[in-house]
Amino acid sequence: MSIYVGNLSYDVTEDSLNAVFAEYGTVKRVQLPTDRETGRLRGFGFVEMGTEAEESAAIEALDGAEWMGRDLKVNKAKPKENRGSYGGNRGNNFRNRY
């Protein structure tokens, strides 16, 4: 499982986020998603820790903590939902109105 980290500064790096979470255990992986069009960080990330106990300790210590001028939002990441393809049935709705 991984940890969701929200309200991150746009100046954050994988190394700096790794260093903060390493205080609570082994960090397996850090991901900082970027915007497809601009390449800019999206303001959130994911951290995978070595054990559930390490994840819980990091969440408890860092949720609401101020870091890089922002109050972090830290909790267990929810599984990614399958949102399907873009567009869906919207085209059908348009045709059915006329």
N, C-alpha and C positions, 0 to 999 in steps of 0.2 A: 504494500500500500504506500501511497505517497501523501505528502503534506502540501496543501495549497497555501501559498503566501501571497496575500493581496495588499494593495495600496503601496506598492514598491515605488521607490524613486526611479525615474528614468535614467539615472546615472549608475544604477546598480550593475555589478558584474557577477558572473557565475562564481568567480573566486571570492568576492566579498561576501556573497550569500553563503557560500560553502563555509567560510571562516566563522560566521555567526552560528550556524547550525552545528558545526564541529564541536562547539563547546558542550553539546548535549549528547554526543556520541559519534558513531561512524557515519559519514555522509557517503552514500553510494552514488548518487547522481543529483545534479541540479539542472533544471530546464528553465530557460527564460524565453517564452514565446515572443516572436516579433510580428509586427503587422506585415502582411504580404505585399502591400503596395509601397509602403514607406521604408520598411526595414527597421522601424523604430520599435523599441521595447513596448509591450502592451500594458505594463504596470502590475503584472502578477507573474508568479512562477510556481514551480513545483520542486520539492526536495524529497528524495528518498533516503531514509535512514536505515541503519543496519538491523534494528529490532523495533518491535512495537513499543517497548518500554522507552527507548530513546525517542521515538516519535512523540509519545505522550509527554515526556519531559520537555521537549522542545516546544510543543504546542502550548503547554501550560505556562512556560516561562516567557514565550515570545508573543502570544496573542495579546494585542493591545499595547505592546511595548513600542516606544518611540525609537526609530532608527532612520538615519539620514533625513531627519526633518519630517518624518511621517509616522503615523500610528499604524503598525502592522496589523493585518487581519490574518491569523494563522489558524488553520483547522485541517482535519482530515479531508483529503481530496475525495470528491465524489467520482464514481466511474463516469467516463465520457459517455454521453447519451448518443445514440444513433439518430441523428436528426434528419436522415434521408438526404435526398438531393435538393438543390436549390430550385425553387419554383413550385414544386409539388403539383397540386391541382388548381393553382391560381388561374391558369389559362382557361380551364373548364368553367370556372365561376364567371369569368368575363363573358364567354360565349353564351352562357345560359341566361345572362341578363338581357340579351337583345334578341 
